[in-house]
């Protein structure tokens, strides 16, 4: 073993539910013990049964538990963990938390705190990526000082424009502006929302690309200067900037563009010295030109579609990279087989404006042996489990794989029709409507298409 490589005997999982179980399974496959933290509201969560140890870190509200840096760090120290995996959401992109882990000699499974800080600042990230040679959407190179500057920049590039929170994510702090009056109206609203959501009211502005497609590339980078991409995911089926369905490969990307752009991304990531897993998000215009939007310095919710077409375990690779191992494959080894589609199933009622639907699950029978392809279910729930009202409404992800896109769609439709969940309302009816929608079947959709259906 290389002298710089680490041995992780035990890893703490600083998350909950489905992603916590996903990480537990990856650790088991690598022979690593796990410690799961949980809030009082999650004390009966089934995923806790799969962890080696479990520790309660506070009351139900995430501000007092899953966002409690000190409590999570203390849990890791007390259980003699050597590393911590943040999953996605909560503190996965919190540079201060990553720094605190580093200071306590606890390996943060992800990029270092400096990379998270730099890439988490959307305007700084845009400039870094621009300097690295990738195309960016026309707009400000930094934060907007005031409304007067925003108006001047909007006049320079022409309306419509998009106001975006510098520290943003999850669709918060974003306002499209079609003219000067809307810019004046939405500017204070966006600042207020950004401050409330992220503790940072800074905004930047960019040209709004109508009918764009949300395309993201999965990358992995080790400490030996090796970087690979695992192809792209299409994430344009969104409701209020929240992804509902993802697929890989994208119906809008051909193999030549994938190879050319993917290799450029890998080279750019190598140039900025990034480490571990990350996702580079782009907006594709109607001429199929890609523009950088942002980088997510963490595991993505939709990572399974990439795993299904590459046969590659991204979470295991994250752990190995954090232990200072080289990437187990090189770019020439990456092969794409078939097509995969993921549906995020939420405990919401589409018929009642997507009202959250927490409660006790009285029936939970996922599909098995679905023709003509294969399915994967990522979930932590089961019959009798009570979904708490305090957290994100996603309860599971179902991923369908087929030899081609048509087969994957048919497999997903069959699986969703067989999926029986009672006691709560779910978004399964909406997903079936989308999958049977001619616009989706043709693959000719964009990030505003769903507004035509719902």
C-alpha positions as CSV (number, residue, x, y, z in Angstrom):
1,X,0.0,0.0,0.0
2,X,1.2,3.5,-0.8
3,X,2.5,5.3,2.3
4,X,0.1,8.1,1.7
5,X,-2.9,5.9,1.5
6,X,-5.3,5.8,4.5
7,X,-7.3,2.9,6.0
8,X,-10.8,3.7,7.0
9,X,-12.0,1.3,9.7
10,X,-15.2,3.3,10.4
11,X,-17.1,6.1,8.6
12,X,-19.7,8.4,10.0
13,X,-22.6,9.2,7.7
14,X,-23.8,12.8,8.2
15,X,-27.2,12.4,6.6
16,X,-30.4,10.6,6.7
17,X,-32.8,8.3,4.8
18,X,-32.2,7.0,1.3
19,X,-28.8,8.5,0.8
20,X,-27.6,7.4,4.2
21,X,-28.5,3.8,3.3
22,X,-26.8,4.2,-0.1
23,X,-23.5,5.1,1.7
24,X,-23.9,2.3,4.3
25,X,-24.2,-0.2,1.4
26,X,-21.1,1.2,-0.3
27,X,-19.2,1.0,3.0
28,X,-20.3,-2.6,3.6
29,X,-19.0,-3.5,0.1
30,X,-15.6,-2.1,1.1
31,X,-15.6,-3.8,4.5
32,X,-15.9,-0.5,6.4
33,X,-17.9,-0.1,9.6
34,X,-20.5,2.7,9.7
35,X,-22.0,5.1,12.2
36,X,-25.3,6.7,11.5
37,X,-26.4,9.9,13.1
38,X,-30.1,10.6,13.5
39,X,-32.6,13.2,14.8
40,X,-35.3,12.4,17.3
41,X,-37.8,12.5,14.4
42,X,-35.9,9.8,12.6
43,X,-35.4,7.4,15.5
44,X,-37.5,4.8,13.8
45,X,-36.0,5.2,10.3
46,X,-35.3,1.7,8.9
47,X,-31.9,2.7,7.6
48,X,-30.5,2.9,11.1
49,X,-30.8,-0.9,11.4
50,X,-28.2,-1.3,8.7
51,X,-25.6,0.8,10.4
52,X,-23.0,-0.6,12.8
53,X,-23.7,2.1,15.4
54,X,-26.3,4.9,15.6
55,X,-26.2,8.2,17.6
56,X,-28.9,10.7,18.2
57,X,-27.6,14.2,17.5
58,X,-30.6,16.3,18.5
59,X,-34.3,17.2,18.0
60,X,-36.2,16.9,14.8
61,X,-35.6,20.3,13.2
62,X,-32.6,20.0,10.9
63,X,-31.1,23.2,12.4
64,X,-30.8,21.3,15.7
65,X,-29.6,18.0,14.3
66,X,-28.4,17.4,10.7
67,X,-27.1,21.0,10.5
68,X,-25.5,20.9,14.0
69,X,-21.8,20.8,13.1
70,X,-20.5,20.4,16.6
71,X,-22.9,17.5,17.5
72,X,-22.0,15.6,14.3
73,X,-18.2,16.2,14.8
74,X,-18.5,15.1,18.4
75,X,-20.3,11.9,17.3
76,X,-17.5,11.1,14.9
77,X,-14.8,11.7,17.4
78,X,-16.6,9.7,20.2
79,X,-17.0,6.7,17.9
80,X,-13.4,6.9,16.6
81,X,-14.4,7.4,13.0
82,X,-11.6,8.2,10.5
83,X,-13.8,9.7,7.9
84,X,-17.2,11.3,7.3
85,X,-19.5,11.2,4.3
86,X,-22.0,14.1,4.0
87,X,-24.2,12.6,1.3
88,X,-26.2,15.4,-0.5
89,X,-28.1,18.3,1.0
90,X,-27.6,19.5,4.6
91,X,-23.8,20.1,5.0
92,X,-22.5,18.4,1.9
93,X,-21.4,21.7,0.4
94,X,-20.7,23.5,3.6
95,X,-17.0,24.7,3.4
96,X,-16.9,25.5,7.1
97,X,-18.0,22.1,8.1
98,X,-15.4,20.5,5.7
99,X,-12.8,22.8,7.3
100,X,-13.8,21.7,10.8
101,X,-13.5,18.1,9.8
102,X,-10.0,18.8,8.4
103,X,-9.0,20.6,11.7
104,X,-10.1,17.5,13.7
105,X,-8.1,15.2,11.4
106,X,-11.4,13.7,10.1
107,X,-11.3,12.9,6.4
108,X,-14.2,14.7,4.7
109,X,-15.3,12.5,1.8
110,X,-15.5,15.1,-0.9
111,X,-13.4,18.0,-2.1
112,X,-11.4,20.0,0.4
113,X,-12.9,23.0,2.1
114,X,-11.2,25.5,-0.2
115,X,-12.6,23.9,-3.3
116,X,-16.1,23.8,-1.8
117,X,-15.8,27.5,-0.9
118,X,-14.6,28.6,-4.3
119,X,-17.0,26.5,-6.3
120,X,-19.9,27.2,-4.0
121,X,-19.6,30.9,-4.8
122,X,-21.4,30.8,-8.1
123,X,-19.8,34.0,-9.5
124,X,-16.3,32.9,-8.5
125,X,-16.9,29.4,-9.9
126,X,-18.0,30.9,-13.2
127,X,-14.8,33.0,-13.5
128,X,-12.7,29.9,-12.6
129,X,-14.4,27.8,-15.2
130,X,-14.1,30.6,-17.8
131,X,-10.4,30.9,-17.1
132,X,-10.1,27.1,-17.5
133,X,-11.4,27.4,-21.0
134,X,-15.1,26.3,-20.8
135,X,-17.9,28.5,-22.2
136,X,-20.0,30.4,-19.7
137,X,-23.3,32.2,-20.1
138,X,-22.8,35.9,-20.8
139,X,-23.3,37.9,-17.7
140,X,-21.4,39.4,-14.7
141,X,-18.0,38.1,-13.7
142,X,-18.8,38.8,-10.1
143,X,-21.5,40.0,-7.7
144,X,-23.8,42.9,-8.6
145,X,-23.1,45.9,-6.4
146,X,-26.6,47.4,-6.6
147,X,-29.7,47.8,-8.8
148,X,-28.2,50.5,-11.0
149,X,-25.4,48.1,-12.0
150,X,-27.9,45.3,-12.6
151,X,-29.9,47.6,-14.9
152,X,-26.7,48.6,-16.8
153,X,-25.6,45.0,-17.3
154,X,-29.1,43.9,-18.4
155,X,-29.1,46.7,-21.0
156,X,-25.7,45.5,-22.3
157,X,-26.8,41.9,-22.8
158,X,-30.5,42.6,-23.6
159,X,-33.5,41.1,-21.9
160,X,-34.5,38.6,-20.7
161,X,-32.0,38.2,-17.9
162,X,-31.7,36.0,-14.9
163,X,-30.9,37.1,-11.3
164,X,-29.3,34.3,-9.3
165,X,-28.1,34.0,-5.7
166,X,-24.3,33.7,-5.5
167,X,-24.5,31.1,-2.8
168,X,-27.6,29.5,-4.3
169,X,-29.0,26.1,-4.9
170,X,-32.3,24.3,-5.0
171,X,-33.9,27.0,-7.1
172,X,-33.7,29.6,-4.3
173,X,-32.9,33.2,-5.1
174,X,-33.6,33.0,-8.8
175,X,-35.7,35.5,-10.7
176,X,-36.2,35.7,-14.5
177,X,-36.7,39.3,-15.6
178,X,-38.2,40.2,-19.0
179,X,-37.8,43.9,-18.8
180,X,-36.5,46.8,-16.6
181,X,-39.7,47.0,-14.6
182,X,-39.5,43.3,-13.6
183,X,-35.8,43.7,-12.8
184,X,-36.6,46.5,-10.4
185,X,-39.5,44.5,-8.9
186,X,-37.6,41.2,-8.5
187,X,-34.1,42.4,-7.5
188,X,-35.1,43.1,-3.8
189,X,-37.1,39.9,-3.7
190,X,-34.2,37.8,-4.9
191,X,-31.8,39.4,-2.4
192,X,-34.2,38.8,0.5
193,X,-34.8,35.1,-0.5
194,X,-31.0,34.6,-0.9
195,X,-30.3,36.0,2.5
196,X,-33.0,33.9,4.1
197,X,-31.9,30.7,2.4
198,X,-28.1,31.0,2.4
199,X,-27.2,33.8,4.8
200,X,-25.8,35.7,1.8
201,X,-27.8,38.2,-0.2
202,X,-25.3,38.5,-3.0
203,X,-26.6,38.2,-6.6
204,X,-25.1,37.9,-10.0
205,X,-26.8,38.3,-13.4
206,X,-26.7,36.4,-16.6
207,X,-28.4,36.3,-20.0
208,X,-31.5,34.1,-19.8
209,X,-31.5,31.3,-22.4
210,X,-35.0,30.4,-23.3
211,X,-36.0,26.8,-23.8
212,X,-32.6,25.6,-22.6
213,X,-31.8,22.0,-21.6
214,X,-30.2,21.2,-18.3
215,X,-27.1,19.0,-19.0
216,X,-24.6,17.9,-16.4
217,X,-21.4,15.9,-16.6
218,X,-20.2,13.6,-13.8
219,X,-16.5,13.8,-13.0
220,X,-14.1,12.0,-10.6
221,X,-10.7,13.2,-9.7
222,X,-8.0,11.7,-7.6
223,X,-4.9,13.2,-5.9
224,X,-2.6,11.7,-8.6
225,X,-3.8,14.2,-11.2
226,X,-6.2,11.7,-12.8
227,X,-9.5,13.0,-13.9
228,X,-12.3,11.1,-15.7
229,X,-15.8,12.0,-16.8
230,X,-18.7,9.4,-16.7
231,X,-20.8,11.1,-19.4
232,X,-23.7,13.4,-19.1
233,X,-27.2,13.3,-17.5
234,X,-30.2,15.2,-18.8
235,X,-32.1,16.9,-16.0
236,X,-34.5,19.2,-17.9
237,X,-37.8,17.8,-16.6
238,X,-38.2,20.2,-13.6
239,X,-40.9,21.8,-11.6
240,X,-39.9,25.1,-10.0
241,X,-36.3,24.4,-10.6
242,X,-36.5,21.1,-8.9
243,X,-35.6,18.0,-10.9
244,X,-38.3,15.3,-11.3
245,X,-36.8,12.9,-13.9
246,X,-33.2,12.4,-15.0
247,X,-31.8,10.3,-17.8
248,X,-28.5,9.2,-19.2
249,X,-27.4,9.6,-21.9
250,X,-29.2,12.8,-22.9
251,X,-31.3,12.5,-26.1
252,X,-29.7,15.8,-27.2
253,X,-26.1,14.8,-26.9
254,X,-24.3,12.6,-29.5
255,X,-21.2,10.6,-28.9
256,X,-18.9,13.1,-30.7
257,X,-20.1,16.0,-28.5
258,X,-19.9,13.8,-25.4
259,X,-16.3,12.9,-26.0
260,X,-15.2,16.4,-27.0
261,X,-16.9,18.2,-24.3
262,X,-16.3,15.5,-21.6
263,X,-12.5,15.6,-22.3
264,X,-12.5,19.4,-22.2
265,X,-14.3,19.3,-18.8
266,X,-11.8,16.7,-17.4
267,X,-8.9,18.9,-18.6
268,X,-10.4,22.0,-17.0
269,X,-11.0,20.2,-13.7
270,X,-7.5,18.9,-13.7
271,X,-6.3,22.5,-14.2
272,X,-8.1,23.8,-11.1
273,X,-6.9,20.9,-8.9
274,X,-10.3,19.6,-7.9
275,X,-10.5,16.4,-5.9
276,X,-13.2,13.7,-5.5
277,X,-16.6,13.6,-7.2
278,X,-18.3,16.6,-8.7
279,X,-20.9,17.6,-11.3
280,X,-20.5,20.3,-13.8
281,X,-23.9,21.7,-14.9
282,X,-24.5,23.3,-18.2
283,X,-27.4,24.9,-20.1
284,X,-27.7,23.9,-23.7
285,X,-29.3,26.4,-26.1
286,X,-31.4,25.7,-29.1
287,X,-28.3,25.5,-31.2
288,X,-26.9,22.8,-29.0
289,X,-24.2,25.1,-27.6
290,X,-23.3,24.3,-23.9
291,X,-22.8,27.0,-21.3
292,X,-21.5,26.5,-17.8
293,X,-24.0,27.2,-15.0
294,X,-22.5,25.9,-11.8
295,X,-20.6,23.1,-10.2
296,X,-22.0,20.8,-7.4
297,X,-19.1,19.7,-5.2
298,X,-20.9,16.6,-3.9
299,X,-22.7,13.4,-4.8
300,X,-25.8,14.1,-6.8
301,X,-29.3,12.7,-6.1
302,X,-29.4,11.4,-9.7
303,X,-26.0,9.6,-9.7
304,X,-27.7,6.1,-10.1
305,X,-28.5,6.7,-13.8
306,X,-24.8,7.1,-14.4
307,X,-24.0,4.0,-12.4
308,X,-26.6,2.0,-14.4
309,X,-25.0,2.8,-17.8
310,X,-21.4,2.5,-16.7
311,X,-21.5,-0.3,-14.1
312,X,-19.4,1.9,-11.9
313,X,-20.0,2.6,-8.2
314,X,-19.5,6.3,-7.7
315,X,-19.9,6.2,-3.9
316,X,-17.3,3.5,-3.4
317,X,-15.0,5.5,-5.6
318,X,-15.5,8.6,-3.5
319,X,-14.4,6.7,-0.5
320,X,-11.3,5.2,-2.2
321,X,-10.3,8.7,-3.5
322,X,-10.7,10.1,0.0
323,X,-8.4,7.4,1.3
324,X,-5.8,8.6,-1.3
325,X,-6.2,5.7,-3.7
326,X,-5.9,6.2,-7.4
327,X,-9.0,6.0,-9.6
328,X,-9.7,2.4,-10.3
329,X,-10.3,3.1,-14.0
330,X,-9.1,5.5,-16.7
331,X,-11.1,7.3,-19.3
332,X,-10.5,4.6,-21.9
333,X,-12.1,2.1,-19.6
334,X,-15.4,4.0,-19.3
335,X,-18.1,2.3,-21.4
336,X,-21.7,3.4,-21.8
337,X,-24.2,0.6,-22.1
338,X,-27.9,1.2,-22.8
339,X,-30.1,3.9,-21.4
340,X,-31.2,4.7,-17.8
341,X,-34.0,6.9,-16.4
342,X,-34.6,7.9,-12.8
343,X,-37.9,9.1,-11.2
344,X,-37.7,10.8,-7.9
345,X,-40.8,9.7,-6.0
346,X,-42.0,12.3,-3.5
347,X,-44.6,12.1,-0.8
348,X,-46.7,14.9,-2.3
349,X,-50.2,15.2,-3.8
350,X,-50.0,16.5,-7.4
351,X,-53.8,17.0,-7.4
352,X,-53.5,19.4,-4.6
353,X,-50.7,21.7,-5.9
354,X,-48.1,19.2,-4.7
355,X,-49.0,19.5,-1.0
356,X,-46.7,17.4,1.2
357,X,-48.2,14.1,2.2
358,X,-46.4,12.9,5.3
359,X,-47.9,10.0,7.3
360,X,-47.7,6.2,7.9
361,X,-47.1,4.0,4.9
362,X,-49.7,1.2,5.1
363,X,-48.6,-0.6,2.0
364,X,-45.2,-0.6,0.3
365,X,-44.7,-3.2,-2.5
366,X,-42.1,-2.1,-5.1
367,X,-42.0,-3.8,-8.5
368,X,-39.8,-6.7,-9.3
369,X,-38.8,-8.5,-12.5
370,X,-40.0,-5.7,-14.8
371,X,-39.9,-6.4,-18.6
372,X,-38.1,-5.6,-20.9
373,X,-35.2,-4.0,-18.9
374,X,-34.1,-3.9,-15.3
375,X,-34.9,-1.7,-12.3
376,X,-33.1,-0.4,-9.2
377,X,-34.8,1.0,-6.2
378,X,-33.0,3.4,-3.8
379,X,-35.0,3.8,-0.7
380,X,-35.0,3.5,3.1
381,X,-38.7,3.1,3.6
382,X,-41.0,0.2,4.2
383,X,-44.6,-0.7,5.3
384,X,-45.3,0.8,8.7
385,X,-42.8,3.6,8.4
386,X,-44.1,7.1,9.3
387,X,-42.7,9.8,7.0
388,X,-41.8,12.8,9.1
389,X,-43.0,16.3,8.0
390,X,-39.7,18.0,8.8
391,X,-37.6,17.1,5.8
392,X,-37.5,16.8,2.1
393,X,-40.5,14.9,0.6
394,X,-38.5,12.5,-1.5
395,X,-39.1,8.9,-0.3
396,X,-37.4,6.9,-3.0
397,X,-35.8,6.8,-6.4
398,X,-36.6,4.2,-9.0
399,X,-34.2,3.8,-11.9
400,X,-35.0,1.9,-15.1
401,X,-32.4,0.5,-17.5
402,X,-32.9,-0.7,-21.0
403,X,-31.0,-1.5,-24.1
404,X,-32.1,1.8,-25.6
405,X,-34.2,4.9,-24.5
406,X,-37.5,3.4,-25.7
407,X,-36.9,0.2,-23.7
408,X,-35.9,2.2,-20.6
409,X,-39.1,4.3,-20.8
410,X,-41.3,1.2,-21.2
411,X,-39.5,-0.5,-18.3
412,X,-40.1,2.6,-16.1
413,X,-43.8,2.8,-17.0
414,X,-44.3,-0.8,-16.3
415,X,-42.5,-0.5,-12.9
416,X,-44.4,2.5,-11.8
417,X,-47.7,0.9,-12.6
418,X,-46.8,-2.1,-10.5
419,X,-45.5,0.1,-7.6
420,X,-48.0,-0.1,-4.8
421,X,-47.8,2.6,-2.0
422,X,-50.7,3.3,0.3
423,X,-51.3,5.6,3.3
424,X,-49.7,8.6,1.6
425,X,-50.0,10.4,-1.7
426,X,-47.1,10.2,-4.1
427,X,-46.0,11.8,-7.4
428,X,-46.2,8.5,-9.3
429,X,-49.3,9.5,-11.3
430,X,-47.4,12.6,-12.5
431,X,-44.4,10.6,-13.5
432,X,-46.6,8.2,-15.5
433,X,-48.2,11.2,-17.2
434,X,-44.7,12.6,-18.1
435,X,-43.4,9.3,-19.4
436,X,-46.5,8.8,-21.6
437,X,-46.2,12.4,-22.9
438,X,-45.3,12.6,-26.6
439,X,-42.9,15.4,-26.0
440,X,-40.9,13.3,-23.5
441,X,-41.1,10.2,-25.7
442,X,-39.5,12.1,-28.6
443,X,-36.8,13.5,-26.3
444,X,-37.6,17.0,-27.6
445,X,-38.1,18.8,-24.3
446,X,-36.4,21.6,-22.4
447,X,-36.4,23.0,-18.8
448,X,-39.7,24.8,-19.3
449,X,-41.6,22.0,-21.1
450,X,-43.3,20.7,-18.0
451,X,-45.3,23.9,-17.6
452,X,-47.1,22.9,-20.7
453,X,-48.3,19.6,-19.0
454,X,-49.1,20.7,-15.5
